[in-house]
Amino acid sequence: MASKKHEQIRTGNSVTALKQAFLDNLFYVQARYMDDASPGDLYQALAYTVRDRLLHHFNNSAKQFKYDAARTICYFSAEFLPGPHLANNMINLGILDNVRQMTAELGINLDTLLAEEPEPGLGNGGLGRLAACYMDSLATLQVPAIGYGIRYEHGIFKQEIRDGWQVETTDKWLHGGNPWEIRRPGIVFPIKFGGHTEQTRINGKFRVRWTPDEIVNGVAYDTPVSGYHNSNVNLLRLWHSEACESFDLQAFNKGDYYAAVHDKIYSENISKVLYPNDEPEAGKELRLRQQYFFASCSLQDMIRIFLVAPDGGLQGFPQKFVIQLNDTHPAISVVELMRLLIDVHHLSWDDAWEVTRNSFCYTNHTLLPEALETWPVHLFAKLLPRHLELIYEINARHLDEVRLQFHGDNRKIAALSIIDESGKYIRMAHIACIGSSRINGVSALHSQLVKQTVLHDLYDLWPQKFVNVTNGVTPRRFLVLSNRPLASLIKERLGHEEWVRDLNQLRALESAAEDGAFQERWRATQRSARVRLSNFVHENFALDLDPDSMFDVQVKRIHEYKRQHLNALHIITLYNRIKHNPHDDTPPRTFIFGGKAAPGYAMAKLMIKLITSIGDVVNRDPASRDRLRVLFFPNFNVKHAHSIYPAADLSEQISLAGMEASGTGNMKFSLNGALTIGTLDGANVEIRDEVGHDNFFLFGHTAEQVAAIRNEGYHPWEFVQRNAELAQAIDLIRTGYFSHGDTELFRPLVDQLMGVDPYMLCADFDSYINCQQQVSEAWRNPDHWARMSILNVARIGKFSSDRAIRDYCENIWHIKPVLVGADS
Ligand code: 26W
């Protein structure tokens, strides 16, 4: 065991120890002296210096959890969006100030090093970021946890805006090497695909042998996940696919060089790239391979860990582990656990099913029918023949149970079958629900709608399984890390930092809301964030923003149900007013959009082009350019979110009610003092209830009203006829005002709006515009605005991911924290 002295240098947190460790890593890891080190070298050296301090806790935690045979939550997610690690780990370790001083003493600007870190973009949006927030809270609450997923070589595409259009470029996050991961060549599992099954009898026992025609290896890569100001460090284990044989020498010697590396290329394809779709279901074979690959690697790994300290055979598996399925993407795990328990560990069907159904829980993140995954039976027959057999058996036994309750109700029985009516598709949500003991939505409204719509038949069968856990976000990354001026103002006002791990303590800020002097300092802090963002935009996009205008921000994946085009209609309306009445006194506004469109989603890409086209006109027109400014911020991701959320005054949460399962950006905006204009959708409902109805700008039809309009029949044309400004706005688009006179460019969007308008922009336009009027009124009164902004922060405590994780621990996982001592 390293001497205390050596440990002091290697993992001491004093400025001296950090400096020595940093210079050692620069010399011995990067093989560089200070004067010829690149910013990349300096970043890597600092990353290894911080990593060493993490690994200390990491190894201790792993030992403690093993020693305690601690009950562990395994979070299965096809996506994780952790964001850059360096600053977050320094904040959690409590060494950021010392490192900032140490680098300053060496003449290094820490922020330039932080900017060097590539972002692990292993996710599309909300679902992936939620998984990362939950991993941060699990470690902070000292709950033993393993995040299982895929180590995509290429994450979400890099978005460039060329001539106003989104252009995707390949993400190369691993290019410079990743100091935050540890390759585990000893943790490798064979993953089988294809082939056939045969019934056999082994020492009298009926057995099924699956002979695959492909085997790929899954290799573990571990990333430590630190908790805030404690010694618990959990594990994010991501799987990389590799060929069993990476080089076929025989083929090479025969000169067939392609064949020599075919297996390697083919096998590595599985973890090659993230599917960039955020709702619409791709249904591609490689996607199913990815889902089965990480499900099987993860379950084999858990059984390996369990059998290290087997208390009473695999029947005890659900006592040791609980698995959370992050949407249906890992739902094949239910069937894979049955295969492993029966075919490999020879449990009986009933014992295996008892273990399985007590091990899984499932979270639904979307109501969009096209996002509910179904896989063709023929694809399963080809790729996973053994699993298809097991699915039929699970379904047969399930329907036996269903008939007990709904005998004769064939519609119900058919609706409850894993196999859809056509017999051609396997419904993954059904497998997830049948194999889980708990099913939850991600906001109160969403969990209600899940029970009333997409899963209502399963709800009728098992009402006791359905619960709600409203989403949350980590205040460490989305306030302490990304908005230090506001965090230190709050710390100064409250005189402590306890609120960082107990966000409800922000309530004490309520009294400050009426305090004029504090309001002044609050406004100055908000303005400084707008200035920081304006400088970044000036340097990177050659566009000047007015930091004294209202920053009206909508950042999220581009999707019609999120209605970025409704926001665009508001901008056109304001522009129109200013054009027709130069004395119009609309307070100056800066509209900032950000978000990626799935590459195959044409309408979403057209929405981006509409926004950039409106910007080209409004930002240049002398009549409007000093009053309105429109920016489409390229490549919105976690890193850029750090500078956008703090600078926002108005948070646009304008989805059609009933469509946004929860939203989490809405929480991050409020946490940073932005006021929300939104519909009664997802978590907006609960945010409005917490911050106070007077501190929330509400508009639009409710989910019930939307359903009623749908049933009655919706005619957007009627709304256009009744609203001249709406008609004019659409007309400007249709007549090519924003497209150099080209009337074809936006025709699909205009026809959609005037035709079906499935997301009811026309129906909500009037109340949206009026609500925006109220926003402008409120903005004219800085004290009133500051008061509402302070109250939004003071009352946002419920939306900490710590609260959400506590809910999961108490109501779903039944798991207790395990405290890891600092130097145990
Ligand atoms: C099959 C393609 C695919 C990929 C991702 C379908 C669906 C998804 C995700 C479920 C989409 C997603 O990220 N949903 C978002 O999840 C957030 C976290 O719960 C919610 O806050 C958002 O409202 C929801 O849209």
Boltz pocket constraint, residues with backbone or C-beta under 6 A from the ligand:
constraints:
  - pocket:
      binder: B
      contacts: [[A, 124], [A, 125], [A, 126], [A, 127], [A, 128], [A, 130], [A, 277], [A, 278], [A, 279], [A, 280], [A, 281], [A, 282], [A, 327], [A, 364], [A, 365], [A, 366], [A, 371], [A, 373], [A, 442], [A, 471], [A, 659], [A, 660], [A, 661], [A, 662], [A, 663], [A, 664], [A, 682]]
      max_distance: 6.0
